[in-house]
Amino acid sequence: EAAGKSGYEHYMLKEIHEQPRALRQAISGRIDDLATSVDLEVDLPTEYLQSIEEIQIIACGTSYHAGLYAKELLETHAEVPVTVHIASEYEFRGDRDPWRTLVLAITQSGETADTLSALREAIRAGARTLALTNTLGSTVTREADDTIFIRAGPEIGVAATKTFVSQVATATLLTVYLGQVRETLTSQAATEFLESLRDLPGAVQQVLDQEPTIKRAAKTYADSKAFFYVGRKTGYPVALESALKLKEISYDHAEGFAAGELKHGPLALVTPDTPVIAILTDQAAAEKTVNNVKEVESRGAAVIGVASDPAITTNVDTMFEIPACGPLEPVVANVALQLFAYHVANKKGRPIDKPRNLAKSVTVE
Ligand code: G6P
């Protein structure tokens, strides 16, 4: 088992460090040399993609958070309405031609019972289905009309890490592909996107190189009463995902909020003993979130800011500086917060790769 961990204390830490490679695999051969077009190796006819009226994403857990990220990208750049559904809550509704709805099942394992059951509901209703998965030969690949693989390699740690970033990277490729087919994305914007994707493995590596700083911060805050994560736009799913990571492996109370919602309730929970982690990335409308940061600071909470622009975070107690990476910057922020969650949990001596009560793949509804 030690050999499988390649010298890391846990599979989760190994998988966090594998992310640059996982991301390179996700995009390998899918972007042309000049970063002008995408090849997804999937048979989705242009005419069909032009005629889609809605995309419905179905997923659970971390994959659901990747779905929320994908919605932001797809609606903004491919101009298609997207709804994201927790798979166990999904029902196919509406009376238009169901084939004009593309149902995208995001599932690392390809075996999650709730996601498969939602997929079957979509198939019964007559929708076209597409799977986004890590697992060759999995049930979802056999049942969906088409499949795109995220190519992250095997993930052993129960808490998903590299598969989340690979899901978002692959959803970004899908966004550019759709945006080009639907003529909603200019060629310049497509190239900028594809270049950010190519820069992503290097940006993630720069965050991994800051592990000692993040580990020190984890020690400082590990004994807090609760942890709140806030973000906007694509920073919001990253806030949800980062909070999920911490609660899964440290057993601490952690919650993610859309930054603007803090004042509509959660602010009542904020005390000097509840650090607030603010995702202050460009794309996440950092300036507005800074106002929310001030609100929690005035209640005595410590703030950890994650940003590429140090000017934005001058007042925070702790700063994780990340490289700028365009629309994918929140993904880079997520990597810093994976390390934070890992080191909080490790300081507490938790069984990080196999948290109590959780399974890597849940095959019951
Ligand atoms: C379980 C795992 C989570 C995962 C979720 C969905 O709850 O513990 O890490 O996000 O299932 O899994 P899937 O394989 O469908 O992405």
Residues whose N, C-alpha, C, O or C-beta is under 5 A from the ligand:
A	BS01	G6P	C60 G61 T62 S63 I106 T107 Q108 S109 G110 T112 V158 A159 A160 L358 A359 K360 S361 V362
